[in-house]
Amino acid sequence: MKSSRKYTTLLFGIVLGIGVQNILWKFKQFTKGSSSTMSLENDGSTNEKQVGNSSGAWTLIVTLTFQSKQDMEHIIQDWDVVSRDCEKNEPFLYHYKLGQSDSNPLMLHIVERYESKEKYLTLHKNGEEFLKFRPKLKALQDSGRVVVEGFSFQELEYGFAR
């Protein structure tokens, strides 16, 4: 019985020692080099993900706040034409959705998700229907009848989308 306990204690010590050694090694790898490198364990392997060097999509979020329901409805109709054109002619455009705020009925949000910022700038912004639509929105913006705000970001390879 005594030798069995010694064996169990020895085995536990070895396993614990390997575990602690592995944790220390992972910590060293995590803190080694740039703070923008994150080392994660996934299925027993180390997967280095470099923050800032992503192959993820580029996303633009635009908010339109109108002064009148009539202006908003006209823009929705015009945007729908752009959206249908994009669906047919822009395979690099993954997501192009319009939504109405649940807290302000005169506020719309547009979520745009592209393969890359470059394709947004060089292809989407030169699309035939977009080039017809943008001056209409700009005229409302210049006259103070709509406020256009937005932000964009490069997706990182964390999380998921369905």
Backbone torsions as a table, in degrees:
resi	resn	phi	psi	omega
1	MET	NA	-40.9	-179.2
2	LYS	-63.5	-41.4	-178.9
3	SER	-69.1	-32.1	177.2
4	SER	-65.2	-41.5	178.9
5	ARG	-66.3	-41.5	177.9
6	LYS	-61.4	-43.0	-179.4
7	TYR	-62.9	-44.8	179.0
8	THR	-62.6	-43.4	179.0
9	THR	-63.4	-43.0	178.9
10	LEU	-63.7	-45.5	179.8
11	LEU	-62.5	-44.6	178.5
12	PHE	-61.1	-41.9	178.8
13	GLY	-62.4	-40.9	179.2
14	ILE	-65.3	-48.1	-179.8
15	VAL	-61.3	-45.5	179.0
16	LEU	-62.7	-42.2	178.8
17	GLY	-61.8	-43.3	178.3
18	ILE	-65.0	-41.8	178.9
19	GLY	-61.5	-45.3	179.7
20	VAL	-65.8	-41.9	178.8
21	GLN	-61.6	-42.7	179.1
22	ASN	-64.1	-42.5	179.1
23	ILE	-63.4	-43.9	178.9
24	LEU	-63.2	-40.9	178.6
25	TRP	-62.9	-44.4	179.1
26	LYS	-61.7	-42.3	179.5
27	PHE	-62.2	-42.6	177.7
28	LYS	-60.8	-43.1	-179.5
29	GLN	-64.8	-39.2	-179.2
30	PHE	-65.7	-40.3	-176.3
31	THR	-91.4	-9.0	-178.6
32	LYS	-69.7	140.7	174.7
33	GLY	72.4	-145.3	-175.6
34	SER	-68.6	145.4	176.8
35	SER	-73.0	-7.2	179.2
36	SER	-89.2	2.5	177.0
37	THR	-100.8	130.3	179.3
38	MET	-119.5	127.4	178.7
39	SER	-104.8	123.1	-178.8
40	LEU	-122.3	144.0	176.0
41	GLU	-92.0	130.9	-179.9
42	ASN	-142.6	112.7	-178.6
43	ASP	58.0	36.2	176.1
44	GLY	83.5	-3.4	-179.5
45	SER	-111.6	159.8	177.5
46	THR	-93.8	130.2	-178.2
47	ASN	-122.1	106.2	-179.6
48	GLU	-82.4	126.4	176.2
49	LYS	-120.5	122.1	-177.4
50	GLN	-94.7	113.4	177.9
51	VAL	-66.0	130.1	-179.7
52	GLY	98.7	-16.1	176.9
53	ASN	-114.8	71.1	-173.8
54	SER	-105.3	148.6	172.7
55	SER	-104.1	13.6	-179.6
56	GLY	-73.1	171.3	-179.5
57	ALA	-70.6	164.6	175.4
58	TRP	-107.1	131.8	-174.0
59	THR	-120.7	139.0	177.1
60	LEU	-123.8	131.0	176.2
61	ILE	-117.2	122.8	-178.6
62	VAL	-119.7	135.2	176.2
63	THR	-116.9	129.5	178.1
64	LEU	-115.6	122.5	178.0
65	THR	-116.1	114.2	-174.5
66	PHE	-95.2	156.8	173.9
67	GLN	-89.9	-23.4	-178.5
68	SER	-138.6	150.2	177.8
69	LYS	-65.8	-36.1	-178.6
70	GLN	-62.2	-47.4	177.6
71	ASP	-60.6	-42.7	-179.5
72	MET	-61.0	-44.8	-178.9
73	GLU	-64.2	-37.9	177.0
74	HIS	-64.4	-43.4	179.8
75	ILE	-65.7	-39.6	177.0
76	ILE	-59.0	-45.2	179.3
77	GLN	-62.7	-44.5	180.0
78	ASP	-67.4	-39.6	179.5
79	TRP	-65.1	-35.4	179.4
80	ASP	-61.3	-37.2	176.8
81	VAL	-63.3	-44.3	177.9
82	VAL	-60.9	-45.4	-178.0
83	SER	-59.3	-45.1	179.5
84	ARG	-64.5	-38.4	177.2
85	ASP	-64.7	-43.3	179.5
86	CYS	-62.6	-41.1	-179.3
87	GLU	-59.8	-38.2	-179.4
88	LYS	-78.9	-37.0	-166.8
89	ASN	-114.3	-1.8	-175.7
90	GLU	-128.4	78.6	-178.8
91	PRO	-65.3	-16.0	177.7
92	PHE	-80.9	-6.9	179.1
93	LEU	-96.7	108.6	-173.9
94	TYR	-83.8	-32.2	-172.2
95	HIS	-150.0	128.6	-178.8
96	TYR	-147.0	89.8	-173.9
97	LYS	-126.2	144.3	177.6
98	LEU	-111.2	134.7	177.8
99	GLY	-137.1	153.8	178.5
100	GLN	-103.6	134.8	179.4
101	SER	-59.3	141.6	175.8
102	ASP	-87.6	-3.5	177.9
103	SER	-110.1	-14.6	179.4
104	ASN	-144.9	108.3	-176.0
105	PRO	-66.1	-11.8	177.9
106	LEU	-100.4	15.3	-179.8
107	MET	-117.0	128.0	176.3
108	LEU	-115.4	149.0	174.6
109	HIS	-122.3	135.8	176.0
110	ILE	-116.7	126.6	176.5
111	VAL	-109.1	120.3	-178.3
112	GLU	-122.5	128.6	-178.1
113	ARG	-129.3	118.7	-172.8
114	TYR	-116.4	157.6	173.9
115	GLU	-58.6	-38.7	179.0
116	SER	-157.8	158.9	176.2
117	LYS	-64.4	-37.1	179.8
118	GLU	-58.7	-42.1	180.0
119	LYS	-69.7	-32.9	174.1
120	TYR	-61.3	-49.8	-175.5
121	LEU	-69.2	-41.0	-172.7
122	THR	-92.9	-30.0	-176.3
123	LEU	-107.8	-56.2	-176.4
124	HIS	-60.4	-48.3	-177.0
125	LYS	-68.1	-7.8	176.3
126	ASN	-110.9	10.8	177.2
127	GLY	-66.5	145.4	-175.2
128	GLU	-56.1	-50.6	-177.7
129	GLU	-72.7	-33.7	176.5
130	PHE	-62.6	-41.2	-179.9
131	LEU	-66.4	-23.9	174.2
132	LYS	-80.1	-36.5	-175.6
133	PHE	-74.7	-44.0	-170.7
134	ARG	-58.1	-40.3	177.9
135	PRO	-63.5	-30.9	178.0
136	LYS	-66.2	-45.1	178.6
137	LEU	-66.5	-40.7	-180.0
138	LYS	-62.2	-38.9	178.5
139	ALA	-63.0	-42.5	176.8
140	LEU	-65.2	-38.2	179.3
141	GLN	-65.1	-46.9	-179.2
142	ASP	-64.1	-30.5	179.9
143	SER	-87.6	0.5	178.5
144	GLY	80.2	11.5	-177.6
145	ARG	-88.2	-10.3	173.2
146	VAL	-147.7	142.4	173.1
147	VAL	-107.6	128.2	-179.9
148	VAL	-110.7	122.8	177.4
149	GLU	-130.9	157.8	178.1
150	GLY	-174.3	173.2	174.8
151	PHE	-154.6	161.6	-179.9
152	SER	-137.0	164.3	176.7
153	PHE	-158.5	152.7	173.9
154	GLN	-91.1	124.1	-179.9
155	GLU	-69.1	142.1	172.6
156	LEU	-95.9	167.0	-176.2
157	GLU	-87.2	38.8	176.8
158	TYR	-116.8	145.5	-179.7
159	GLY	87.6	-162.5	-177.3
160	PHE	-153.9	163.5	172.8
161	ALA	-137.0	142.0	178.7
162	ARG	-110.3	NA	NA
